[in-house]
Amino acid sequence: MNDTPLITAAHLEAPDDFYESLIEAHQNLSTDESHAFNARLVLVLANHIGSLSVLRQALAAARA
């Protein structure tokens, strides 16, 4: 198991720009399409992260 800690401190490059892009990506989507988009985005980012340990930490942090 990977002991890499989840980064929880501010770490996102250009967070406002990312938020704007995220909102734009949801434009003109129905609620169901928006939920499906979010699910696909989570899977794409989870694949990029790759570490099950880090992903489990992220799941726990998101539930807290």
N, CA, C and O atoms as a printed pandas DataFrame, in Angstrom:
     atom_number atom_name residue_name chain_id  residue_number  x_coord  y_coord  z_coord
0              1         N          MET        A               1    0.845   -1.186    0.000
1              2        CA          MET        A               1    0.000    0.000    0.000
2              3         C          MET        A               1    0.883    1.240    0.000
3              4         O          MET        A               1    1.921    1.280    0.661
4              5         N          ASN        A               2    0.460    2.239   -0.744
5              6        CA          ASN        A               2    1.190    3.500   -0.834
6              7         C          ASN        A               2    0.848    4.364    0.373
7              8         O          ASN        A               2   -0.330    4.565    0.667
8              9         N          ASP        A               3    1.856    4.880    1.079
9             10        CA          ASP        A               3    1.633    5.714    2.251
10            11         C          ASP        A               3    1.648    7.201    1.927
11            12         O          ASP        A               3    1.792    8.026    2.830
12            13         N          THR        A               4    1.503    7.556    0.656
13            14        CA          THR        A               4    1.486    8.955    0.254
14            15         C          THR        A               4    0.263    9.634    0.857
15            16         O          THR        A               4   -0.858    9.150    0.705
16            17         N          PRO        A               5    0.481   10.766    1.549
17            18        CA          PRO        A               5   -0.675   11.464    2.131
18            19         C          PRO        A               5   -1.429   12.274    1.071
19            20         O          PRO        A               5   -0.842   12.779    0.115
20            21         N          LEU        A               6   -2.716   12.378    1.268
21            22        CA          LEU        A               6   -3.542   13.220    0.427
22            23         C          LEU        A               6   -3.177   14.677    0.670
23            24         O          LEU        A               6   -3.058   15.094    1.822
24            25         N          ILE        A               7   -2.999   15.448   -0.374
25            26        CA          ILE        A               7   -2.720   16.878   -0.246
26            27         C          ILE        A               7   -4.047   17.583    0.035
27            28         O          ILE        A               7   -4.955   17.560   -0.797
28            29         N          THR        A               8   -4.157   18.208    1.205
29            30        CA          THR        A               8   -5.393   18.911    1.553
30            31         C          THR        A               8   -5.206   20.421    1.647
31            32         O          THR        A               8   -6.185   21.163    1.733
32            33         N          ALA        A               9   -3.962   20.880    1.630
33            34        CA          ALA        A               9   -3.692   22.323    1.617
34            35         C          ALA        A               9   -3.931   22.849    0.199
35            36         O          ALA        A               9   -3.879   22.090   -0.769
36            37         N          ALA        A              10   -4.192   24.142    0.089
37            38        CA          ALA        A              10   -4.401   24.757   -1.223
38            39         C          ALA        A              10   -3.238   24.379   -2.148
39            40         O          ALA        A              10   -2.074   24.606   -1.817
40            41         N          HIS        A              11   -3.563   23.807   -3.296
41            42        CA          HIS        A              11   -2.525   23.269   -4.177
42            43         C          HIS        A              11   -2.876   23.454   -5.654
43            44         O          HIS        A              11   -2.059   23.186   -6.535
44            45         N          LEU        A              12   -4.089   23.910   -5.909
45            46        CA          LEU        A              12   -4.597   24.008   -7.268
46            47         C          LEU        A              12   -4.077   25.256   -7.964
47            48         O          LEU        A              12   -4.231   26.371   -7.466
48            49         N          GLU        A              13   -3.463   25.053   -9.114
49            50        CA          GLU        A              13   -3.005   26.177   -9.932
50            51         C          GLU        A              13   -4.229   26.862  -10.533
51            52         O          GLU        A              13   -5.064   26.202  -11.152
52            53         N          ALA        A              14   -4.342   28.161  -10.359
53            54        CA          ALA        A              14   -5.435   28.965  -10.926
54            55         C          ALA        A              14   -6.813   28.396  -10.552
55            56         O          ALA        A              14   -7.582   28.023  -11.438
56            57         N          PRO        A              15   -7.131   28.328   -9.262
57            58        CA          PRO        A              15   -8.401   27.723   -8.848
58            59         C          PRO        A              15   -9.634   28.411   -9.423
59            60         O          PRO        A              15  -10.608   27.740   -9.762
60            61         N          ASP        A              16   -9.610   29.719   -9.539
61            62        CA          ASP        A              16  -10.761   30.429  -10.108
62            63         C          ASP        A              16  -10.964   30.064  -11.572
63            64         O          ASP        A              16  -12.097   29.904  -12.026
64            65         N          ASP        A              17   -9.871   29.933  -12.304
65            66        CA          ASP        A              17   -9.963   29.545  -13.710
66            67         C          ASP        A              17  -10.504   28.124  -13.851
67            68         O          ASP        A              17  -11.315   27.841  -14.733
68            69         N          PHE        A              18  -10.041   27.230  -12.966
69            70        CA          PHE        A              18  -10.567   25.859  -13.003
70            71         C          PHE        A              18  -12.052   25.846  -12.692
71            72         O          PHE        A              18  -12.820   25.167  -13.374
72            73         N          TYR        A              19  -12.469   26.590  -11.670
73            74        CA          TYR        A              19  -13.885   26.630  -11.307
74            75         C          TYR        A              19  -14.725   27.142  -12.483
75            76         O          TYR        A              19  -15.793   26.604  -12.776
76            77         N          GLU        A              20  -14.234   28.170  -13.138
77            78        CA          GLU        A              20  -14.947   28.710  -14.310
78            79         C          GLU        A              20  -15.056   27.647  -15.407
79            80         O          GLU        A              20  -16.110   27.500  -16.027
80            81         N          SER        A              21  -13.985   26.918  -15.643
81            82        CA          SER        A              21  -14.006   25.860  -16.659
82            83         C          SER        A              21  -14.972   24.742  -16.277
83            84         O          SER        A              21  -15.658   24.184  -17.134
84            85         N          LEU        A              22  -15.019   24.422  -15.001
85            86        CA          LEU        A              22  -15.924   23.384  -14.528
86            87         C          LEU        A              22  -17.380   23.804  -14.721
87            88         O          LEU        A              22  -18.204   23.014  -15.182
88            89         N          ILE        A              23  -17.687   25.036  -14.370
89            90        CA          ILE        A              23  -19.047   25.548  -14.548
90            91         C          ILE        A              23  -19.412   25.562  -16.034
91            92         O          ILE        A              23  -20.518   25.172  -16.408
92            93         N          GLU        A              24  -18.492   26.007  -16.868
93            94        CA          GLU        A              24  -18.736   26.031  -18.318
94            95         C          GLU        A              24  -18.978   24.623  -18.863
95            96         O          GLU        A              24  -19.800   24.436  -19.760
96            97         N          ALA        A              25  -18.271   23.646  -18.330
97            98        CA          ALA        A              25  -18.426   22.268  -18.800
98            99         C          ALA        A              25  -19.823   21.733  -18.506
99           100         O          ALA        A              25  -20.294   20.820  -19.185
100          101         N          HIS        A              26  -20.482   22.292  -17.508
101          102        CA          HIS        A              26  -21.827   21.848  -17.126
102          103         C          HIS        A              26  -22.937   22.609  -17.852
103          104         O          HIS        A              26  -24.106   22.233  -17.766
104          105         N          GLN        A              27  -22.577   23.666  -18.559
105          106        CA          GLN        A              27  -23.591   24.469  -19.229
106          107         C          GLN        A              27  -24.365   23.615  -20.229
107          108         O          GLN        A              27  -23.794   22.796  -20.950
108          109         N          ASN        A              28  -25.668   23.827  -20.250
109          110        CA          ASN        A              28  -26.588   23.165  -21.177
110          111         C          ASN        A              28  -26.708   21.657  -20.967
111          112         O          ASN        A              28  -27.199   20.948  -21.845
112          113         N          LEU        A              29  -26.264   21.164  -19.813
113          114        CA          LEU        A              29  -26.453   19.754  -19.487
114          115         C          LEU        A              29  -27.684   19.622  -18.595
115          116         O          LEU        A              29  -27.938   20.474  -17.743
116          117         N          SER        A              30  -28.431   18.562  -18.795
117          118        CA          SER        A              30  -29.530   18.266  -17.882
118          119         C          SER        A              30  -28.929   17.822  -16.544
119          120         O          SER        A              30  -27.721   17.609  -16.442
120          121         N          THR        A              31  -29.764   17.687  -15.538
121          122        CA          THR        A              31  -29.275   17.222  -14.238
122          123         C          THR        A              31  -28.630   15.848  -14.366
123          124         O          THR        A              31  -27.551   15.617  -13.821
124          125         N          ASP        A              32  -29.285   14.930  -15.086
125          126        CA          ASP        A              32  -28.717   13.593  -15.273
126          127         C          ASP        A              32  -27.397   13.640  -16.038
127          128         O          ASP        A              32  -26.451   12.936  -15.686
128          129         N          GLU        A              33  -27.329   14.462  -17.075
129          130        CA          GLU        A              33  -26.080   14.609  -17.841
130          131         C          GLU        A              33  -24.982   15.216  -16.974
131          132         O          GLU        A              33  -23.819   14.827  -17.081
132          133         N          SER        A              34  -25.343   16.160  -16.121
133          134        CA          SER        A              34  -24.375   16.788  -15.222
134          135         C          SER        A              34  -23.812   15.776  -14.226
135          136         O          SER        A              34  -22.610   15.754  -13.962
136          137         N          HIS        A              35  -24.696   14.934  -13.677
137          138        CA          HIS        A              35  -24.245   13.886  -12.751
138          139         C          HIS        A              35  -23.332   12.893  -13.466
139          140         O          HIS        A              35  -22.315   12.472  -12.914
140          141         N          ALA        A              36  -23.688   12.525  -14.676
141          142        CA          ALA        A              36  -22.865   11.590  -15.451
142          143         C          ALA        A              36  -21.510   12.211  -15.778
143          144         O          ALA        A              36  -20.483   11.535  -15.722
144          145         N          PHE        A              37  -21.510   13.494  -16.120
145          146        CA          PHE        A              37  -20.252   14.197  -16.386
146          147         C          PHE        A              37  -19.373   14.166  -15.140
147          148         O          PHE        A              37  -18.184   13.859  -15.228
148          149         N          ASN        A              38  -19.951   14.482  -13.979
149          150        CA          ASN        A              38  -19.173   14.467  -12.732
150          151         C          ASN        A              38  -18.591   13.087  -12.451
151          152         O          ASN        A              38  -17.443   12.968  -12.022
152          153         N          ALA        A              39  -19.382   12.043  -12.692
153          154        CA          ALA        A              39  -18.895   10.686  -12.468
154          155         C          ALA        A              39  -17.722   10.367  -13.393
155          156         O          ALA        A              39  -16.725    9.786  -12.964
156          157         N          ARG        A              40  -17.846   10.750  -14.659
157          158        CA          ARG        A              40  -16.744   10.499  -15.605
158          159         C          ARG        A              40  -15.508   11.304  -15.212
159          160         O          ARG        A              40  -14.388   10.801  -15.299
160          161         N          LEU        A              41  -15.701   12.543  -14.783
161          162        CA          LEU        A              41  -14.570   13.377  -14.370
162          163         C          LEU        A              41  -13.858   12.768  -13.168
163          164         O          LEU        A              41  -12.628   12.744  -13.122
164          165         N          VAL        A              42  -14.619   12.279  -12.198
165          166        CA          VAL        A              42  -14.024   11.622  -11.027
166          167         C          VAL        A              42  -13.187   10.431  -11.465
167          168         O          VAL        A              42  -12.076   10.242  -10.969
168          169         N          LEU        A              43  -13.703    9.623  -12.387
169          170        CA          LEU        A              43  -12.957    8.454  -12.839
170          171         C          LEU        A              43  -11.698    8.832  -13.608
171          172         O          LEU        A              43  -10.663    8.184  -13.452
172          173         N          VAL        A              44  -11.771    9.866  -14.430
173          174        CA          VAL        A              44  -10.591   10.335  -15.165
174          175         C          VAL        A              44   -9.521   10.818  -14.178
175          176         O          VAL        A              44   -8.346   10.475  -14.308
176          177         N          LEU        A              45   -9.939   11.615  -13.193
177          178        CA          LEU        A              45   -8.975   12.132  -12.214
178          179         C          LEU        A              45   -8.446   11.026  -11.307
179          180         O          LEU        A              45   -7.274   11.043  -10.934
180          181         N          ALA        A              46   -9.301   10.063  -10.947
181          182        CA          ALA        A              46   -8.846    8.933  -10.138
182          183         C          ALA        A              46   -7.797    8.129  -10.896
183          184         O          ALA        A              46   -6.802    7.694  -10.315
184          185         N          ASN        A              47   -8.017    7.934  -12.187
185          186        CA          ASN        A              47   -7.031    7.233  -12.993
186          187         C          ASN        A              47   -5.713    7.996  -13.018
187          188         O          ASN        A              47   -4.640    7.395  -12.952
188          189         N          HIS        A              48   -5.793    9.310  -13.112
189          190        CA          HIS        A              48   -4.579   10.119  -13.126
190          191         C          HIS        A              48   -3.832   10.003  -11.795
191          192         O          HIS        A              48   -2.605    9.901  -11.781
192          193         N          ILE        A              49   -4.558   10.017  -10.687
193          194        CA          ILE        A              49   -3.935    9.893   -9.362
194          195         C          ILE        A              49   -3.323    8.512   -9.211
195          196         O          ILE        A              49   -2.163    8.376   -8.820
196          197         N          GLY        A              50   -4.102    7.493   -9.522
197          198        CA          GLY        A              50   -3.583    6.130   -9.568
198          199         C          GLY        A              50   -3.437    5.410   -8.241
199          200         O          GLY        A              50   -3.591    4.189   -8.207
200          201         N          SER        A              51   -3.152    6.086   -7.168
201          202        CA          SER        A              51   -2.897    5.457   -5.884
202          203         C          SER        A              51   -4.206    5.188   -5.149
203          204         O          SER        A              51   -4.946    6.116   -4.822
204          205         N          LEU        A              52   -4.486    3.906   -4.890
205          206        CA          LEU        A              52   -5.692    3.547   -4.165
206          207         C          LEU        A              52   -5.692    4.151   -2.763
207          208         O          LEU        A              52   -6.739    4.572   -2.271
208          209         N          SER        A              53   -4.540    4.198   -2.122
209          210        CA          SER        A              53   -4.441    4.787   -0.794
210          211         C          SER        A              53   -4.849    6.266   -0.801
211          212         O          SER        A              53   -5.614    6.709    0.055
212          213         N          VAL        A              54   -4.342    7.006   -1.754
213          214        CA          VAL        A              54   -4.676    8.431   -1.862
214          215         C          VAL        A              54   -6.155    8.593   -2.211
215          216         O          VAL        A              54   -6.825    9.477   -1.677
216          217         N          LEU        A              55   -6.659    7.755   -3.094
217          218        CA          LEU        A              55   -8.066    7.836   -3.460
218          219         C          LEU        A              55   -8.972    7.536   -2.277
219          220         O          LEU        A              55  -10.003    8.187   -2.105
220          221         N          ARG        A              56   -8.598    6.553   -1.460
221          222        CA          ARG        A              56   -9.388    6.273   -0.256
222          223         C          ARG        A              56   -9.357    7.437    0.718
223          224         O          ARG        A              56  -10.370    7.753    1.344
224          225         N          GLN        A              57   -8.206    8.076    0.851
225          226        CA          GLN        A              57   -8.133    9.271    1.695
226          227         C          GLN        A              57   -9.037   10.371    1.160
227          228         O          GLN        A              57   -9.702   11.062    1.932
228          229         N          ALA        A              58   -9.065   10.533   -0.149
229          230        CA          ALA        A              58   -9.917   11.545   -0.771
230          231         C          ALA        A              58  -11.398   11.231   -0.547
231          232         O          ALA        A              58  -12.186   12.134   -0.263
232          233         N          LEU        A              59  -11.776    9.975   -0.670
233          234        CA          LEU        A              59  -13.159    9.583   -0.409
234          235         C          LEU        A              59  -13.558    9.898    1.028
235          236         O          LEU        A              59  -14.642   10.423    1.283
236          237         N          ALA        A              60  -12.671    9.572    1.959
237          238        CA          ALA        A              60  -12.953    9.850    3.376
238          239         C          ALA        A              60  -13.045   11.350    3.623
239          240         O          ALA        A              60  -13.924   11.806    4.354
240          241         N          ALA        A              61  -12.149   12.115    3.022
241          242        CA          ALA        A              61  -12.167   13.579    3.196
242          243         C          ALA        A              61  -13.444   14.189    2.617
243          244         O          ALA        A              61  -14.008   15.123    3.187
244          245         N          ALA        A              62  -13.887   13.658    1.494
245          246        CA          ALA        A              62  -15.093   14.183    0.857
246          247         C          ALA        A              62  -16.346   13.864    1.686
247          248         O          ALA        A              62  -17.316   14.622    1.659
248          249         N          ARG        A              63  -16.327   12.764    2.407
249          250        CA          ARG        A              63  -17.482   12.392    3.243
250          251         C          ARG        A              63  -17.501   13.160    4.555
251          252         O          ARG        A              63  -18.561   13.337    5.157
252          253         N          ALA        A              64  -16.350   13.611    4.997
253          254        CA          ALA        A              64  -16.259   14.285    6.315
254          255         C          ALA        A              64  -16.930   15.656    6.295
255          256         O          ALA        A              64  -16.944   16.351    7.311
